[in-house]
């Protein structure tokens, strides 16, 4: 496994130490912050890809429009048209 050392100093180090949970090491906290940031980037990229998919797929767009119009506050209708 490849490992690296990153030098943290000054205000950045102080801010990280002040912001981390008391029961977590600085290394674990920085690892968590970096992982969460990478996850946010991945989700943002997935959202862009999905938006492009919906915009280029009329059937998907129609299904989403139908979902947007659905009344989610009322009980579903039975097959004979009653609730």
Secondary structure, 3 states (H helix, E strand, C coil): CCCCCCCCCHHHHHHHHHHCCCCCCHHHHHHHHHHHHHHHHHHHHHHHHHHHHHHHCHHHHHHHHHHHHCCCCCCCCCCCCCC
